Amino acid sequence: MNVRGLVHLLIVYIVWGSTYLGIRLAVRDGSGFPPFVMAGTRIFIASGILFAWGALTKKNLRPTRNDLQMAAASGVLLWLGGNGLVSWAEKRAESAHAALVVSSLPLWTTTLESFLDRRPPTWRLVVALAIGMAGVTVLNYPMLQHGSRSDIIAVLALLLAVVSWGIGSVMQKRRPITLSGEVNSAYQLLFGSFFLMAASLVIGEPRPHPTPEAWMAWAYLVIFGSVIAFTSFVKALQLLPVHVVATYAYVNPVIALLLGWLILGERITSWTIAGSILVLLGVAGVFHEQRQRAAVTAKKVAVK
């Protein structure tokens, strides 16, 4: 196993697990940061840092048409639809809740890939998906049953964010780019910042007046969440098998759950525990099925 790839994956484990806390601190009521402005400015600064780093290290900065198309699509799907909606939802939703819903991502990407490949799922995959989706339902049941209209909209935004990020992830996997990990990230973040700021203008977000705490959270998200962790994610995908990189889905919610409890006093209820277990069991089943399919495919290729 590639050691550099494992180091990048460890960064993704730790940092992305903590970004849900950072987002919550930056956008919760009283923070002074509108969510789309916070997300857009955060990744715009991060893209500038990555472009500067790419220039200093003499990386190729000239994208192909396919690279630009992918960056623009990622800006919409990963950053506006994915990160932007998570940031917006965390004005209401707790950081741990957001992380646990997002951890269901492999369930959505696997469903989408089966549809695109016109490959009927095995009974094991169907069971895994059903368990995982049951977990998502359990996690969201208290907010859907007893929450206000704003709470319900936040839940729907989180679910839409996961679907959007899943589509973007599948698209990136199927259309490889020619740029380095840093420069690829820079273009994706740049396009994403444009779309997020445009969304902010469309919905009429107020001017930001961040508190010192919100500024600190924003700075952490710029350096660690956007520059370091996202670049590590892109590089891990280049250096490691996809099913290994996808294990961050197990680790991120655990870290987010612990940090939300320790720092913000977010409650860990029986619904949280039950939903978490079901989601992670479903994700584990999906990964197991993917590994078995990959092994069968490799065996067939070896025989030929």
C-alpha positions as CSV (number, residue, x, y, z in Angstrom):
1,M,0.0,0.0,0.0
2,N,1.3,3.4,-1.0
3,V,2.7,5.2,2.2
4,R,2.2,8.7,0.8
5,G,-1.4,7.8,0.0
6,L,-2.0,6.5,3.5
7,V,-0.6,9.8,5.0
8,H,-3.0,11.8,2.8
9,L,-5.9,9.5,3.9
10,L,-5.0,10.0,7.6
11,I,-5.2,13.8,7.0
12,V,-8.7,13.4,5.4
13,Y,-9.7,11.2,8.4
14,I,-8.9,13.8,11.0
15,V,-9.4,17.1,9.3
16,W,-12.6,16.4,7.5
17,G,-14.1,14.9,10.6
18,S,-13.4,18.3,12.4
19,T,-14.7,20.5,9.6
20,Y,-18.3,19.9,10.5
21,L,-17.6,21.5,13.9
22,G,-15.8,24.4,12.1
23,I,-18.8,25.0,9.8
24,R,-21.2,25.0,12.8
25,L,-19.1,27.5,14.7
26,A,-18.8,29.7,11.6
27,V,-22.5,29.8,10.6
28,R,-24.7,29.1,13.7
29,D,-27.0,31.9,14.9
30,G,-25.1,34.9,16.2
31,S,-21.9,34.0,14.3
32,G,-22.3,36.8,11.8
33,F,-21.4,34.7,8.8
34,P,-24.1,33.9,6.2
35,P,-23.4,30.3,5.1
36,F,-22.9,30.8,1.3
37,V,-20.7,33.8,1.9
38,M,-18.7,31.9,4.5
39,A,-18.3,28.8,2.2
40,G,-17.6,30.9,-1.0
41,T,-14.9,33.2,0.6
42,R,-13.3,30.2,2.3
43,I,-12.7,28.3,-0.9
44,F,-11.9,31.4,-2.9
45,I,-8.9,32.1,-0.6
46,A,-8.0,28.4,-0.6
47,S,-7.9,28.3,-4.4
48,G,-5.6,31.3,-4.5
49,I,-3.2,29.6,-2.1
50,L,-3.2,26.5,-4.2
51,F,-2.6,28.3,-7.5
52,A,0.3,30.2,-5.8
53,W,1.7,26.9,-4.6
54,G,1.3,25.3,-8.0
55,A,3.2,28.2,-9.7
56,L,6.0,28.1,-7.1
57,T,6.5,24.3,-7.6
58,K,6.3,24.7,-11.4
59,K,3.1,22.6,-11.8
60,N,1.2,22.7,-15.0
61,L,-1.4,25.4,-14.6
62,R,-2.9,25.1,-18.1
63,P,-6.1,23.0,-18.1
64,T,-7.5,21.1,-21.0
65,R,-11.1,21.7,-22.0
66,N,-12.1,18.5,-20.1
67,D,-10.3,19.8,-17.0
68,L,-12.2,23.1,-17.1
69,Q,-15.5,21.2,-17.7
70,M,-14.8,19.0,-14.7
71,A,-13.8,21.9,-12.5
72,A,-17.0,23.8,-13.4
73,A,-19.2,20.7,-12.8
74,S,-17.4,20.1,-9.5
75,G,-18.0,23.7,-8.5
76,V,-21.7,23.1,-8.9
77,L,-22.0,19.6,-7.6
78,L,-19.3,19.3,-4.9
79,W,-19.1,22.9,-3.6
80,L,-22.5,24.6,-4.2
81,G,-24.7,21.5,-4.0
82,G,-22.5,19.6,-1.5
83,N,-20.5,21.8,0.8
84,G,-22.8,24.9,0.3
85,L,-25.9,23.1,1.3
86,V,-24.2,21.5,4.3
87,S,-23.0,24.9,5.4
88,W,-26.5,26.3,5.0
89,A,-28.1,23.3,6.9
90,E,-25.7,23.7,9.8
91,K,-27.3,27.0,10.8
92,R,-30.0,24.7,12.2
93,A,-28.6,21.2,12.2
94,E,-25.9,20.1,14.8
95,S,-22.5,19.3,13.4
96,A,-22.6,15.6,14.4
97,H,-26.0,15.2,12.8
98,A,-24.7,16.7,9.5
99,A,-21.6,14.5,9.6
100,L,-23.7,11.3,10.2
101,V,-26.0,12.1,7.3
102,V,-23.1,12.8,5.0
103,S,-21.5,9.5,6.0
104,S,-24.2,7.8,4.0
105,L,-22.5,9.0,0.8
106,P,-21.3,5.5,-0.4
107,L,-24.9,4.4,-0.4
108,W,-25.9,7.0,-2.9
109,T,-22.8,6.7,-5.1
110,T,-23.2,2.9,-5.3
111,T,-26.8,3.3,-6.3
112,L,-25.9,5.8,-8.9
113,E,-23.1,3.7,-10.4
114,S,-25.4,0.6,-10.6
115,F,-27.9,2.7,-12.5
116,L,-25.3,4.2,-14.8
117,D,-23.7,0.8,-15.5
118,R,-27.1,-0.8,-15.9
119,R,-25.9,-3.4,-13.5
120,P,-28.7,-5.0,-11.3
121,P,-27.6,-5.0,-7.6
122,T,-27.0,-8.3,-5.9
123,W,-29.2,-9.3,-3.0
124,R,-26.4,-8.5,-0.6
125,L,-26.0,-5.0,-2.0
126,V,-29.8,-4.5,-1.7
127,V,-29.7,-5.5,1.9
128,A,-26.8,-3.2,2.7
129,L,-28.5,-0.3,1.0
130,A,-31.7,-1.0,2.8
131,I,-29.9,-1.1,6.2
132,G,-28.0,2.2,5.4
133,M,-31.1,4.0,4.3
134,A,-32.9,2.8,7.4
135,G,-30.1,4.4,9.4
136,V,-30.6,7.7,7.6
137,T,-34.3,7.6,8.4
138,V,-33.6,6.8,12.1
139,L,-31.1,9.7,12.3
140,N,-33.5,12.2,10.8
141,Y,-36.8,10.9,12.4
142,P,-36.7,13.1,15.5
143,M,-36.2,16.3,13.5
144,L,-38.8,15.3,10.9
145,Q,-41.3,14.3,13.6
146,H,-40.8,17.0,16.2
147,G,-38.8,19.7,14.5
148,S,-40.0,23.0,13.1
149,R,-40.4,23.8,9.4
150,S,-36.8,25.1,9.4
151,D,-35.5,21.9,11.0
152,I,-37.2,19.8,8.3
153,I,-35.8,22.0,5.5
154,A,-32.3,21.6,7.0
155,V,-32.7,17.8,6.9
156,L,-33.8,17.9,3.3
157,A,-30.8,20.2,2.5
158,L,-28.4,17.7,4.0
159,L,-29.9,14.8,2.0
160,L,-29.7,16.9,-1.2
161,A,-26.1,17.8,-0.4
162,V,-25.1,14.1,-0.1
163,V,-26.8,13.3,-3.4
164,S,-25.1,16.2,-5.1
165,W,-21.6,15.3,-3.7
166,G,-22.2,11.7,-4.7
167,I,-23.0,12.7,-8.3
168,G,-19.9,14.9,-8.4
169,S,-17.7,12.1,-7.0
170,V,-18.9,9.5,-9.5
171,M,-18.4,12.0,-12.4
172,Q,-14.8,12.7,-11.3
173,K,-13.9,9.0,-11.0
174,R,-15.2,8.4,-14.6
175,R,-13.6,11.4,-16.2
176,P,-9.9,11.7,-15.1
177,I,-8.1,15.0,-15.3
178,T,-4.5,15.8,-16.5
179,L,-3.6,18.4,-13.8
180,S,-1.8,17.7,-10.5
181,G,-3.8,17.3,-7.3
182,E,-3.1,20.8,-6.1
183,V,-3.9,22.5,-9.4
184,N,-7.0,20.4,-9.9
185,S,-8.2,21.3,-6.4
186,A,-7.5,25.0,-7.1
187,Y,-9.7,25.1,-10.2
188,Q,-12.5,23.2,-8.6
189,L,-12.4,25.5,-5.6
190,L,-12.3,28.6,-7.8
191,F,-15.4,27.6,-9.8
192,G,-17.1,26.6,-6.6
193,S,-16.5,30.0,-5.0
194,F,-18.0,31.7,-8.0
195,F,-21.2,29.6,-7.8
196,L,-21.5,30.0,-4.0
197,M,-21.1,33.8,-4.2
198,A,-23.7,33.9,-7.0
199,A,-26.1,31.8,-4.8
200,S,-25.5,34.2,-2.0
201,L,-26.5,37.2,-4.2
202,V,-29.5,35.4,-5.6
203,I,-31.0,34.6,-2.1
204,G,-30.0,37.9,-0.7
205,E,-27.8,37.0,2.2
206,P,-26.8,39.9,4.5
207,R,-23.4,41.4,4.7
208,P,-21.1,39.4,7.0
209,H,-20.2,40.7,10.5
210,P,-18.3,37.6,11.9
211,T,-17.5,37.2,15.6
212,P,-13.9,36.5,16.5
213,E,-14.9,32.8,17.0
214,A,-16.4,32.7,13.6
215,W,-13.3,34.2,12.0
216,M,-11.1,31.5,13.7
217,A,-13.4,28.8,12.4
218,W,-13.3,30.3,8.9
219,A,-9.5,30.4,8.9
220,Y,-9.3,26.8,10.1
221,L,-11.7,25.8,7.2
222,V,-9.6,27.7,4.7
223,I,-6.3,26.2,5.6
224,F,-7.1,22.8,6.9
225,G,-10.5,22.0,5.4
226,S,-10.1,23.4,1.9
227,V,-6.3,23.6,1.1
228,I,-4.8,20.7,3.1
229,A,-7.6,18.1,3.4
230,F,-9.3,18.5,0.0
231,T,-5.9,18.3,-1.8
232,S,-5.1,15.2,0.3
233,F,-8.4,13.7,-0.7
234,V,-7.6,14.3,-4.4
235,K,-4.1,12.8,-4.0
236,A,-5.4,9.8,-2.0
237,L,-7.7,9.0,-4.9
238,Q,-4.7,9.1,-7.2
239,L,-2.5,6.9,-5.0
240,L,-4.9,4.4,-3.3
241,P,-7.8,2.2,-4.4
242,V,-11.1,4.0,-4.2
243,H,-12.5,1.5,-1.7
244,V,-9.6,2.3,0.7
245,V,-10.1,6.1,0.4
246,A,-13.8,5.6,0.9
247,T,-13.2,4.4,4.4
248,Y,-13.1,8.1,5.5
249,A,-16.9,7.6,5.6
250,Y,-16.5,5.5,8.7
251,V,-14.0,7.8,10.5
252,N,-15.3,11.3,9.8
253,P,-18.7,10.9,11.6
254,V,-17.0,9.4,14.7
255,I,-14.7,12.4,15.0
256,A,-17.5,14.8,14.3
257,L,-19.7,13.2,16.9
258,L,-17.0,13.3,19.6
259,L,-16.0,16.9,18.9
260,G,-19.6,18.1,18.8
261,W,-20.2,16.5,22.2
262,L,-17.0,17.7,23.8
263,I,-16.9,21.3,22.4
264,L,-20.5,22.2,21.7
265,G,-22.3,19.9,24.1
266,E,-24.4,18.3,21.4
267,R,-26.5,15.5,22.7
268,I,-25.8,11.9,21.8
269,T,-29.3,10.3,21.9
270,S,-30.5,6.7,21.4
271,W,-31.7,7.8,17.9
272,T,-28.2,9.1,17.1
273,I,-26.5,5.8,18.2
274,A,-29.0,3.5,16.5
275,G,-29.0,5.6,13.3
276,S,-25.2,5.7,13.3
277,I,-24.8,2.0,13.7
278,L,-27.3,1.3,10.8
279,V,-25.6,3.8,8.5
280,L,-22.1,2.4,9.1
281,L,-23.3,-1.2,8.8
282,G,-24.9,-0.3,5.4
283,V,-21.7,1.4,4.3
284,A,-19.7,-1.6,5.4
285,G,-21.9,-3.8,3.4
286,V,-21.5,-1.6,0.3
287,F,-17.7,-1.6,0.6
288,H,-17.7,-5.4,1.1
289,E,-19.7,-5.9,-2.1
290,Q,-17.5,-3.5,-4.0
291,R,-14.4,-5.4,-2.9
292,Q,-15.9,-8.8,-3.9
293,R,-16.9,-7.4,-7.3
294,A,-13.4,-6.0,-7.9
295,A,-11.9,-9.4,-6.9
296,V,-14.1,-11.2,-9.3
297,T,-13.3,-8.8,-12.1
298,A,-9.5,-9.1,-11.4
299,K,-9.8,-12.9,-11.5
300,K,-11.5,-12.8,-14.9
301,V,-8.9,-10.6,-16.3
302,A,-6.1,-12.8,-14.9
303,V,-7.7,-15.9,-16.6
304,K,-7.8,-14.1,-19.9
